[in-house]
Amino acid sequence: MALLHRIPHHLRCVAGTLRSLRTVSTFKFADLVEERTKTPGPLPDWNALKFGHHFSDHMLTVEWKGNWSQPHIRPFGPLAIHPAAKALHYAVQLFEGMKAYLGVDGRIRLFRPELNMIRMNSSSERLGLAPFDGQELLKCLARLIEVDRRFVPSAPQSSLYIRPTYIGTEPTLGVTTSNEALLFVVVGPVGPYFPTGFRPVTLLADTVHVRAHPGGCGGYKLGANYGPTVYPAKKANDLGAQQILWLYGEDRLVTEAGTMNTFMLWEAEDGRLELVTPPLESHLILPGVTRQSILDLTRRWNEFRVVEKNFTMGHLVKALRAGRVRELFGAGTACVVCPIERILYEGQRLDVPTMKAGAPLTNRLLKELSDIQYGRVSSEWAPVIC
């Protein structure tokens, strides 16, 4: 599964770092130990799947205590963790979100998994956890999916969600590097992320809380980034919004939409049609795999200008009032793309014309990405694993 050559050009420097990890101590797929469950669980109803509520029969675990242990596929079950573990007290915890798709040809594919491995190692470094060879984890992960293949759903727009997680487990208090860690992977069938399916959502533009700040951890997939968003999201729900539109700074930069990257198709001030998404440099934005795929696809189309640059709520409001906004949407692994039809902002209800013409760009992106993921279109982005 040689995947690193498929990395976008601007990520090659990071990919080089991942390649260099092959020279450090890492676990190996060749050492994988398998222990099968004696009590296989029932399959859920493919047509009644709730995101994150169902799990397969097995999980993958690998321990680190100065050196990596053998990777181990074992029956799914609770973890034994010391009450003083670093993950429980100091949020030394990170995770990834991936999916496996049952293709129209009956084969199972991943989607650009090398980008998840780059991001996971980047997050590991930020938390001071030991690096690992992403290719070895992908091989182990592919075997786990093969073992639990019956849990890959066949219902439309369904998939097997993959949650690699890496936590500090050293059983001591104190804000220091964790000298013990556990990397584990659980998988389970999921239906559409949003209960309403591919329908537009309303966002609350939050002028009080922030998701991330420059130099912080917003560009890493850490559990600590998500817990503090629960309370603001509940307040947004109470006001009739499904998600938060996260803003930052006095200028109120538009950053992310809930847990999604944000995209806007508009007529820029110079009159050109432009797809814009916030840049990654300040670490306010998570480098999403779907985000990168949208940038790569639309640049390949060469039908409009595609840029990564900051824009503010002031820019958005002005463009809405001038009729220059065509579509606004979020993007992420769980939802793929999600159209935005309304923003609640400082007592105003800002209607976004995303659905006025049927969200042609959002729908096109959903179709093209889904066609790749489910094997309707052949692509090196979707390697077959079994």
TAWO-V633841 format. One record per pair of residues at least 12 apart in sequence whose ideal C-beta (glycine too) atoms are under 6 Angstrom apart, sorted by the first residue. I is the first residue (numbers start at 1). J is the second residue. D is the distance in Angstrom with one decimal. If there is no record, write none. Layout:
# TAWO-V633841
{{I;J;D} {I;J;D}}
This chain:
# TAWO-V633841
{{1;138;5.7} {3;114;4.0} {4;114;5.6} {6;380;5.3} {7;114;5.9} {14;118;5.3} {18;118;5.3} {18;121;5.9} {18;134;5.6} {21;131;4.7} {21;133;5.5} {22;133;5.1} {24;131;5.8} {25;67;5.8} {26;68;6.0} {26;132;4.8} {26;133;4.1} {26;136;5.8} {27;62;5.0} {27;68;4.0} {27;71;5.0} {27;136;6.0} {28;136;5.7} {29;136;5.2} {29;139;3.7} {29;140;5.3} {31;70;4.4} {32;71;4.9} {32;140;5.8} {33;70;5.3} {33;72;4.8} {34;73;4.7} {35;74;4.7} {37;57;4.8} {37;75;3.9} {40;57;5.3} {41;57;5.7} {46;153;4.6} {46;155;3.9} {47;155;5.7} {49;189;5.6} {49;190;5.7} {49;191;3.6} {51;190;5.0} {51;193;5.4} {54;188;4.6} {54;189;5.4} {55;76;5.7} {55;186;5.7} {55;188;4.0} {56;148;3.8} {56;151;4.1} {56;187;5.1} {56;188;5.8} {57;76;5.8} {57;148;5.7} {58;73;5.4} {58;76;5.7} {58;147;5.6} {58;148;5.4} {59;76;4.9} {59;184;6.0} {59;186;5.0} {60;73;5.5} {60;140;5.6} {60;144;4.8} {60;185;4.1} {61;184;4.6} {62;183;4.6} {63;182;5.6} {64;130;5.0} {64;181;4.3} {65;180;5.0} {71;140;4.7} {73;144;5.6} {82;171;3.5} {84;171;4.8} {84;172;5.8} {84;173;5.3} {85;169;4.8} {85;171;5.9} {86;168;3.5} {86;170;5.3} {86;178;4.1} {87;167;3.8} {87;168;5.0} {90;175;5.6} {91;224;3.9} {92;127;5.4} {92;168;3.2} {92;178;5.1} {93;167;4.7} {93;223;4.2} {94;123;4.0} {94;166;5.2} {94;221;5.8} {94;222;5.0} {95;165;4.4} {96;116;4.8} {96;120;5.0} {96;164;4.5} {97;333;4.6} {98;116;5.2} {98;162;4.0} {99;159;4.3} {99;161;5.8} {100;145;5.3} {100;152;6.0} {100;160;4.2} {101;159;5.1} {101;373;4.5} {101;374;5.2} {102;152;4.8} {102;154;5.6} {103;374;5.3} {103;375;2.9} {104;374;6.0} {104;375;5.3} {104;376;5.6} {105;375;5.4} {107;384;4.9} {108;152;5.8} {108;385;5.6} {108;386;5.1} {109;375;6.0} {109;382;4.2} {109;384;5.4} {110;383;5.8} {110;385;5.9} {111;373;5.2} {111;382;5.5} {112;289;5.3} {112;381;5.1} {113;138;5.5} {115;289;4.7} {117;134;2.7} {123;220;4.3} {123;221;5.3} {126;220;4.9} {128;177;4.5} {129;166;6.0} {129;181;5.3} {141;185;5.7} {142;385;4.0} {146;386;4.3} {151;189;5.4} {153;189;4.3} {157;192;5.5} {158;191;5.1} {160;187;5.4} {160;189;5.8} {161;188;5.7} {161;190;4.4} {162;187;5.1} {163;186;5.2} {164;185;4.7} {165;184;5.5} {166;183;4.7} {167;182;5.5} {168;181;5.4} {169;181;5.7} {169;182;5.0} {193;334;4.0} {193;335;4.4} {200;339;4.3} {200;341;3.5} {200;354;6.0} {200;355;5.3} {201;242;4.2} {201;243;6.0} {201;338;6.0} {201;340;5.9} {202;241;4.6} {202;242;5.9} {202;342;4.2} {203;241;5.6} {203;243;5.3} {203;245;4.0} {203;257;5.8} {203;340;5.9} {203;343;5.1} {204;236;3.9} {204;239;5.8} {204;241;4.0} {204;244;5.7} {204;344;4.8} {205;245;4.3} {205;343;5.4} {205;345;4.1} {206;232;5.6} {206;244;5.0} {209;232;4.5} {210;248;5.5} {211;246;4.2} {212;284;4.8} {214;282;4.3} {218;283;5.3} {218;284;4.9} {219;283;3.6} {232;244;5.4} {241;344;5.7} {243;257;5.7} {243;258;3.2} {244;258;5.9} {245;257;5.5} {245;343;6.0} {248;284;5.8} {251;312;4.8} {252;312;5.3} {252;313;4.3} {253;310;5.3} {253;312;5.6} {254;311;5.7} {255;278;5.8} {255;284;5.0} {257;330;4.0} {260;330;3.1} {260;331;5.7} {260;332;4.3} {261;288;4.6} {261;291;4.0} {261;331;4.9} {263;277;4.8} {263;329;5.4} {264;276;5.3} {264;328;5.0} {265;326;4.3} {265;327;4.4} {265;361;5.3} {266;319;5.4} {266;324;5.1} {266;325;4.8} {266;326;5.9} {267;324;4.2} {272;305;5.4} {273;304;4.1} {274;305;4.4} {275;298;5.6} {275;304;5.9} {275;306;4.9} {276;307;5.3} {276;309;6.0} {277;308;5.8} {278;310;5.9} {279;308;4.3} {288;332;5.8} {290;331;4.5} {290;332;5.5} {290;333;5.9} {291;331;5.5} {294;331;5.7} {294;365;5.9} {320;350;5.8} {327;354;4.6} {327;359;5.7} {327;361;5.3} {327;362;5.7} {328;340;4.3} {328;352;4.8} {328;354;5.5} {329;362;4.6} {336;366;5.6} {336;369;5.7} {337;362;5.2} {337;365;5.2} {337;366;5.1} {339;354;4.6} {339;359;4.7} {339;362;4.9} {340;352;5.6} {340;354;5.9} {341;354;5.4} {341;355;5.5}}
